[in-house]
Amino acid sequence: MEGILYALIPMLAWGSIGFASNKIGGTANQQTFGMTLGALFFASIVFVVVRPTMDWTLLLFGILGGMLWSLGQNGQFHAMKYMGVSVANPLSSGAQLLFGSLIGVFIFGEWTRPIQFILGFIALAFLLSGIYFSSKRDEEISQTEGQLTEFSKGIRALTYSTIGYLSYAILFNNIMKFDALSVVFPMSIGMVLGAMLLMRFQISFAPVVLKNSFVGILWGIGNIFMLLAAKTAGLAIAFSFSQLGMIISIIGGILFLGETKTKKEVKWTIIGILCFVVGAVLLGVVKAQ
């Protein structure tokens, strides 16, 4: 029970990032930079408390992973501007789960037993259904050319966002496999450098940037409780619950950002959420096999 309670924290913390940052405001670059500053502050405290052993491999690959993460987060913030938080976040999470699982299976051979393939592909089918219903729009509502263009821009932003997120996840989970508490500090340095690079080093510490640093602390809190959940309840439960933060994003986007949906879209969104829940839980079961 304690592990499940721990697992709820990253779900709430990471699921709140999108609508919290958009409620604060700022451009996607400002949001990314502010968030990484908060993450660096949090990681510095963790480094002082834990005092992990540091070497050049950990430092260099940690920084590289952080830069890849910044690319992923920046693309997600851009997609939120174009598509809304309640649409962009579930699409982003679903794409990461879907393509991350496929890469794990076909490149790294993570599934070896028949039951894993059966449950795994059923899970992927649910994830595909979740992606479809979460992004489905009411055709009875006229779509202007401008709205369609914005949606297309959002898809492009999610494409490079997913590439960034998956690259960082594969680097840390499948190639280097660093201790999470050890890598969080060099990773946060890379996150800040990546954000600065995306801003072309036109750095600004405007109030909106500093306010967004609190979102970075949310990210750090989610990381710590993810570790606690994995330790007490197992990685499968921690993984499944953390990926369900998209539900918080959808609800937050509608309630706190005023994103509107027609009755049909609300129905499709609920179906999409249910599909995501089933898919994520099944993937957690597959990982536990």
ZAMARGU-4260 file (C-alpha; in steps of 0.2 Angstrom, whole numbers, plus 5000, padded with zeros to 4 digits):
<rodrens>
0) 5000/5000/5000 | 5014/5012/5004 | 5022/5009/4987 | 5006/5013/4978 | 5004/5029/4988
5) 5022/5034/4983 | 5018/5030/4965 | 5003/5042/4965 | 5016/5056/4968 | 5025/5056/4952
10) 5008/5054/4943 | 5002/5070/4951 | 5018/5079/4950 | 5022/5075/4932 | 5004/5076/4926
15) 5003/5094/4933 | 5018/5101/4924 | 5009/5105/4908 | 4994/5114/4915 | 5004/5122/4929
20) 5017/5129/4917 | 5004/5135/4905 | 4995/5143/4919 | 5010/5153/4924 | 5013/5158/4905
25) 5028/5162/4895 | 5034/5155/4878 | 5039/5137/4876 | 5057/5142/4877 | 5054/5152/4893
30) 5045/5137/4901 | 5058/5125/4897 | 5072/5136/4903 | 5063/5140/4919 | 5059/5122/4922
35) 5077/5117/4920 | 5083/5130/4932 | 5071/5123/4945 | 5077/5105/4941 | 5095/5111/4944
40) 5091/5119/4960 | 5082/5103/4966 | 5096/5092/4959 | 5109/5102/4968 | 5100/5099/4985
45) 5100/5080/4981 | 5118/5080/4977 | 5123/5089/4993 | 5113/5077/5003 | 5117/5060/4994
50) 5135/5065/4989 | 5135/5052/4975 | 5151/5046/4967 | 5155/5055/4951 | 5166/5051/4937
55) 5168/5057/4919 | 5157/5044/4911 | 5142/5048/4923 | 5145/5067/4920 | 5146/5067/4901
60) 5132/5055/4898 | 5122/5063/4911 | 5123/5080/4903 | 5120/5072/4886 | 5104/5064/4893
65) 5098/5080/4900 | 5100/5089/4884 | 5090/5076/4875 | 5077/5078/4889 | 5076/5097/4886
70) 5073/5094/4867 | 5058/5082/4872 | 5051/5094/4885 | 5053/5109/4873 | 5043/5100/4860
75) 5030/5096/4872 | 5028/5114/4878 | 5027/5119/4859 | 5014/5106/4856 | 5003/5112/4871
80) 5003/5130/4863 | 4997/5123/4847 | 4985/5109/4852 | 4981/5112/4871 | 4987/5103/4886
85) 4972/5091/4886 | 4976/5085/4869 | 4995/5087/4868 | 5000/5078/4884 | 4990/5062/4881
90) 4997/5061/4863 | 5014/5063/4870 | 5013/5050/4884 | 5005/5038/4872 | 5018/5040/4859
95) 5032/5037/4871 | 5024/5022/4878 | 5020/5015/4861 | 5037/5018/4852 | 5047/5015/4868
100) 5039/4998/4870 | 5042/4994/4852 | 5060/4999/4853 | 5062/4989/4869 | 5055/4973/4860
105) 5063/4974/4843 | 5080/4982/4847 | 5084/4977/4865 | 5074/4961/4866 | 5064/4965/4882
110) 5050/4953/4879 | 5056/4935/4878 | 5041/4924/4884 | 5025/4921/4873 | 5014/4929/4887
115) 5024/4945/4886 | 5021/4946/4868 | 5002/4942/4869 | 4999/4955/4884 | 5011/4967/4876
120) 5003/4968/4859 | 4986/4969/4867 | 4993/4984/4878 | 4999/4993/4862 | 4982/4991/4854
125) 4974/4999/4869 | 4987/5013/4868 | 4984/5016/4849 | 4966/5017/4853 | 4969/5030/4867
130) 4980/5040/4855 | 4966/5040/4842 | 4951/5044/4854 | 4961/5058/4864 | 4965/5067/4848
135) 4949/5064/4839 | 4939/5081/4836 | 4921/5084/4832 | 4919/5085/4814 | 4902/5095/4816
140) 4912/5109/4823 | 4919/5119/4808 | 4938/5118/4808 | 4946/5134/4800 | 4962/5132/4790
145) 4971/5141/4804 | 4966/5128/4817 | 4971/5114/4806 | 4988/5122/4803 | 4990/5124/4822
150) 4986/5105/4824 | 4999/5101/4811 | 5012/5111/4820 | 5008/5102/4836 | 5010/5085/4828
155) 5027/5091/4821 | 5032/5097/4839 | 5027/5081/4846 | 5037/5071/4834 | 5054/5079/4839
160) 5048/5079/4857 | 5045/5060/4857 | 5062/5058/4848 | 5071/5068/4862 | 5062/5059/4876
165) 5064/5042/4869 | 5083/5045/4866 | 5086/5051/4884 | 5076/5036/4891 | 5085/5023/4880
170) 5102/5031/4885 | 5099/5029/4903 | 5088/5013/4904 | 5095/5002/4890 | 5113/5008/4887
175) 5121/5016/4902 | 5109/5011/4916 | 5115/5024/4929 | 5109/5025/4947 | 5095/5038/4947
180) 5101/5048/4962 | 5119/5049/4955 | 5114/5055/4938 | 5101/5068/4942 | 5113/5082/4945
185) 5123/5080/4929 | 5107/5077/4920 | 5100/5094/4927 | 5116/5103/4920 | 5112/5095/4903
190) 5094/5101/4905 | 5099/5119/4907 | 5112/5118/4893 | 5099/5111/4882 | 5087/5124/4886
195) 5100/5138/4883 | 5104/5130/4866 | 5086/5130/4861 | 5085/5148/4866 | 5101/5151/4855
200) 5109/5157/4872 | 5097/5173/4872 | 5095/5170/4890 | 5082/5180/4900 | 5078/5179/4919
205) 5061/5187/4916 | 5049/5184/4931 | 5039/5172/4920 | 5055/5161/4919 | 5058/5161/4937
210) 5040/5157/4941 | 5042/5142/4929 | 5056/5136/4940 | 5044/5129/4952 | 5038/5117/4939
215) 5056/5110/4939 | 5054/5107/4957 | 5038/5097/4953 | 5048/5087/4941 | 5062/5083/4954
220) 5049/5078/4967 | 5041/5066/4955 | 5058/5058/4952 | 5062/5055/4970 | 5045/5047/4973
225) 5047/5037/4957 | 5062/5029/4965 | 5054/5026/4982 | 5039/5018/4973 | 5050/5007/4962
230) 5059/5002/4978 | 5044/4998/4989 | 5031/4992/4976 | 5042/4987/4961 | 5046/4995/4945
235) 5031/4988/4936 | 5018/4998/4947 | 5029/5013/4948 | 5030/5013/4929 | 5012/5011/4926
240) 5006/5024/4938 | 5019/5037/4933 | 5012/5036/4915 | 4995/5040/4920 | 4999/5058/4924
245) 4991/5061/4907 | 4974/5060/4916 | 4979/5074/4927 | 4985/5084/4912 | 4968/5082/4903
250) 4958/5087/4918 | 4969/5101/4922 | 4969/5108/4905 | 4950/5108/4905 | 4947/5114/4923
255) 4961/5127/4925 | 4965/5132/4907 | 4948/5133/4900 | 4951/5121/4886 | 4934/5117/4879
260) 4927/5101/4872 | 4911/5097/4864 | 4900/5083/4871 | 4907/5071/4858 | 4924/5076/4862
265) 4922/5073/4881 | 4915/5056/4877 | 4930/5052/4866 | 4942/5059/4879 | 4935/5047/4892
270) 4936/5032/4881 | 4954/5038/4877 | 4959/5039/4896 | 4951/5022/4899 | 4961/5014/4885
275) 4977/5023/4891 | 4974/5016/4909 | 4972/4998/4902 | 4987/4999/4891 | 4999/5006/4904
280) 4993/4994/4917 | 4996/4979/4905 | 5013/4986/4900 | 5017/4986/4919 | 5011/4968/4920
285) 5022/4963/4905 | 5037/4972/4913 | 5034/4962/4929 | 5034/4945/4920
</rodrens>
